[in-house]
Amino acid sequence: MVRERWEYLLEVVPERRFKEQLDELGGVGWELVTARWEEHHWGGQTQLQVRCILKRSHEPSELYGARSATPAGAPF
């Protein structure tokens, strides 16, 4: 029996890009596990951001090369 293996990604996204970023990540196989809304204070302004944990299935041989498949705007 083969166990499914998961790769995890922590992503912090500004509120204005949340849906767009989630669609991009979903397009390359990432699935949202959880999301937490946060207030971010910077330069005297308050902005909302979303801290997300995502996962996707991977083959053992893909473990170290998988980040190359993340969207262009991703931090990795």
C-alpha positions as a printed Julia matrix, in Angstrom:
76×3 Matrix{Float64}:
  0.0    0.0     0.0
  1.38   3.42   -0.99
  0.8    6.29    1.43
 -0.09   9.62   -0.07
  2.49  12.27    0.76
  1.78  15.97    1.17
  3.77  19.12    0.7
  2.69  22.19    2.71
  2.93  25.91    1.98
  2.4   28.89    4.29
  1.27  31.93    2.3
  0.41  35.43    3.57
 -1.78  37.32    1.09
 -3.16  40.89    1.17
 -6.97  40.93    1.3
 -7.24  42.54   -2.15
 -5.37  39.6    -3.77
 -6.85  36.73   -1.75
 -9.19  35.22   -4.35
 -6.77  35.8    -7.23
 -3.86  34.18   -5.34
 -6.02  31.27   -4.19
 -7.15  30.65   -7.79
 -3.5   30.74   -8.99
 -2.33  28.33   -6.3
 -5.29  26.02   -6.91
 -4.39  25.97  -10.58
 -1.05  24.35   -9.78
 -2.48  21.81   -7.35
 -2.5   23.57   -3.97
 -5.53  22.98   -1.73
 -6.48  25.38    1.08
 -6.29  23.71    4.5
 -6.97  26.75    6.68
 -7.01  30.54    6.49
 -6.86  33.18    9.22
 -7.65  36.85    8.7
 -5.26  39.28   10.39
 -4.9   43.02   10.74
 -1.51  44.26    9.61
 -0.39  47.69   10.84
  2.24  49.44    8.77
  3.02  53.1     8.15
  0.09  54.29   10.22
 -2.39  52.25    8.17
 -4.29  49.09    8.95
 -4.63  46.47    6.23
 -6.23  43.05    6.23
 -4.2   40.06    5.19
 -4.88  36.33    5.13
 -2.44  33.75    6.5
 -3.09  30.49    4.64
 -1.85  26.94    4.98
 -2.12  24.96    1.76
 -1.22  21.42    0.8
 -0.75  19.38   -2.35
  0.05  15.8    -3.08
  3.52  15.04   -4.4
  5.65  12.16   -5.54
  8.8   11.58   -3.46
 10.97  12.54   -6.46
  9.2   15.92   -6.69
  9.95  16.95   -3.1
 12.78  19.37   -3.83
 11.74  20.62   -7.27
  8.07  21.28   -6.53
  8.39  24.99   -5.72
  9.21  25.8    -9.32
  5.54  25.15  -10.08
  4.24  27.93   -7.81
  2.7   31.05   -9.4
  4.96  33.91  -10.41
  3.76  36.11   -7.51
  4.47  33.46   -4.86
  7.33  34.2    -2.46
  9.26  31.03   -3.32
